[in-house]
Amino acid sequence: MSESSASPLPPRAWLIVALLWFVGCFNYLDRVMITTMRGSLMEEIHMTDAQFGLLTSVFLWVYGLLSPFAGFLADRFRRSHVIVISLFAWSVVTWMTAHATTFNELLLTRALMGVSEACYLPAALALIADFHRDRTRSLAIGVHMSGVMVGSGLGGIGGWIAERHGWHHAFLVFGIAGIVYSVVLALFLRDAPAQPAKTSDGLPTADAKRRIGLREALVSLFGDRSFILALAYWGLLGVAGWAVVGWMPTYLNEEFKLSQGAAGLSATGYLQSGALVGVLLGGYWADRWSRRNERGRILVPFIGLCVAAPMILMAVNTSILPLAIAGLMAYGLARAFADSNMMPILCMVSDERYRATGYGVLNLFGCMVGGATIYAGGALRDSNVAINKVFMFASASIAVSAVLLFFIKPQSKVRT
């Protein structure tokens, strides 16, 4: 369906976005807050910096490896059911994390967190794309991703709570909160109304959903050059994104002598404040530009990445804290244009039956390289190499990803 022939939004379209906003917030808060309580964790549970980095890396590796299969589940079954089960499961694991007493137990809970969270994002973004098919798709995704940004920003609360009440307390509180909200979600979350249109095979949408196979989905996705470009593009963004999330709190703590709590809140709070504006601005701008140019949803994040690359360099190459924070916020704002437009871009280059699977494949590659980046950062620190070298590599990866993005072409045969 073209933008010019936009149809009315289905009932509950914005309610679905509102419900998932809070789930996205929990999703990233629960996974990110461990990076802001390094001092408290290492004081109680002995580990090296490389092992501390491994806590996030193992989450990313498990999360990434399972993402394609998790996306397939969301394409094959009811997306709403997949989302509710995922939220409940990772909230239980968050609660379990509070009871870990050794590094191995902590590592196990992070791996389980990867298993339980893998099912959420592909299903959620695909569900929003199902409801918002025309003029509001990028903005709706952006609004949802703003919840993710708020959750990432609130991750700094983990360090603050750890300083005052111990690191166990944060995992208890947010684990219980997620369990309660999963009950609310089960009562109100629904799949989008079935579309009367047929797939490219001539099958009614509902019948095609029942016949989806994982192999069929992967063959369709990897048979398109633009999807392969999108895969490489998203993977390189994972390098930059997780390098900043995983090691910026430590960098601010050591470079500017901030306390653990202040460094965590500064790294996540300021970064995600910029990103919060960025996902909304990037979504709104892309929706409007796409009405005149089918590449609008590609050009908006391309511009954002051209700004983000130098901003991260500015943030880690100054001795003036306000300037570092300004660079961090500008990076977060410009980089977030990509977050509100990745699923809309995927909808432009892939069969709609496989969009959750496609996003899962993107997550796989992004998480693999992101996890490797975080672990490499810890290994470099153990070898007395300056941590800002990781951020320099992250900036270069953003520049390369911008080039790859520019060459992605919308496929006219794909039904949105």
Secondary structure as UniProt FT lines:
FT   HELIX           3..5
FT   TURN            11..12
FT   HELIX           13..32
FT   HELIX           33..36
FT   HELIX           38..44
FT   HELIX           49..76
FT   HELIX           79..97
FT   TURN            98..99
FT   HELIX           103..117
FT   TURN            118..119
FT   HELIX           120..131
FT   TURN            135..136
FT   HELIX           137..154
FT   HELIX           156..165
FT   HELIX           167..188
FT   TURN            200..201
FT   HELIX           205..210
FT   HELIX           214..222
FT   HELIX           225..255
FT   HELIX           260..265
FT   HELIX           266..270
FT   HELIX           271..290
FT   TURN            291..292
FT   TURN            294..295
FT   HELIX           296..315
FT   HELIX           321..349
FT   HELIX           352..354
FT   HELIX           355..382
FT   TURN            383..384
FT   HELIX           388..406
FT   TURN            412..413
//
